[in-house]
């Protein structure tokens, strides 16, 4: 199961788009501003956005949709491909890290109320366990 990376602006919600924030001091200049992957928290502050999934038109919906978005963005004077692809790289890394999240997930039974909750933990390999010291070793 893939877990969405957290928003780069506020780490409290999952990211759902790439957002462009204009550089206020250089708003008129070509290739000004910054791309970030964001959640819904930036809907009032972003100047442009590209949704991850949007009914076949999102950047991750298909290869054709991705190519259409890249072609569309290249027409914009403020578009900086290096910054956009850097945001894509950060997103890919965050997606990989989020998928390897060691936080245990709690599962409940599907048909009826769960009698008790169990953590879905993977066993720790022997090489990763901490050595246990007996009482005598601690007193010496």
N, C-alpha and C positions, 0 to 999 in steps of 0.2 A: 504494500500500500504506500503510495506517495503522499508525503505530507508537504503542504505548501510552505515555502519559506516565509518568515516574518517580514513585515514592512520595514524598509530601511529608514523611514522617517520616525514612525512610532513602532517599536517592536511588539506591540500588543495584539495586532491582528494579522491575519494572513495576507500576503501580497496577492493582488489580482490584476495589476496592470504595470506597464512601464510608463512613468510620468516624467515630463520635461519641465524643469523649473528654470525660468529665465534669470539671467544674471542682471539684477536691477541696475548696476552701474554701467553695464554694457549692453542694454536691451536691444540696441540698434545694430550691434556688430554681428557679422556672420559668425556662425559656430559659437555663439555664446550660450551659456546655460549649462545645466547638468541633468543627466538622465538617472533615474533611480527606479527600483521596483518598489511599488507602494500598495497599500491597502486603500480602503475607502476614506480614510482619515484625511487624505490630501485633495479631495474633490473640490474644495474651495480655494486651494492655493496653487494647484498645478496649472500650467498654461496649455499643456497638450498631453494626451495620454493615448496609449495603445493597449487595449484589453488582451489578456492572455487567451481567453475563450469568449467567443461572441457569436454563437450560432453559425459557425462556418467562416466568419470573417475575422476572428481573433488571430493574433500572430502565431499561436501554437495550434490552431485548428487544422492546418494543412500546410504543405510545402508551398502550394500556390498562393495561399493567403499570406504566408510569411514573405514570399517574394514580392507580392503586391504591396505590402506594407513598406518594405525596404525601398522599392521604387518610388512610392508615394512620399516617403520621408526625404529621399534624396532631392526632391524638387524644392524643399523648404530651404531658405537661405540660412536659417539658424541651425539646421541639422548638422551635427558633428558625428560622422560615422564612428570615429575612434571612441568617443564617449559612449555612444549607444551600444557598441559591441563590448565595451568594458562593462557596462551594466548587465548585458547578457551573460558575460563571463562570471560576474559576481552572483548573478541569479543561479547559474548552473552549479556553482560551488555551494551556495546556500541550500539548493535543492538536495545536493548530495549529503551535506551535513545534516539537514532535517530528516533525510531518510535513514540515517544512521543514529538517530536520537536514542540514547540508551534508557530513556524514561519508561518505566513499565506502564503498560496499558492495562486497565481493569476491564475484564469481560463479565457480562452478566448472562445468565441463561436466557434463551430466546422465548421459550414457551410459557414460563411462569416466573414468579418472583424468585430471585436468587436467594438461597438460604444463607450464603455467605459469598463474599467477593474474594477472588483470587487474583493475584498479580501474575501477569504473563511474563515471567522472567526466564531468560535463557541461563543455563548453568554456566558458571564461570570456569574457564579452563584452568587446569592446575598451575600452569606457568604464571597466571595473573594473580593467584591468591597470595595473600600476605602470609609470611611464616608465622606460625603460632609459637609463642614462648611459654614454657611451663613455669611454674612458680619458682623452682630452684634457679633457673637461669636469670630471673629478674632480681633475685636477692644477692647474687654474686657480684 
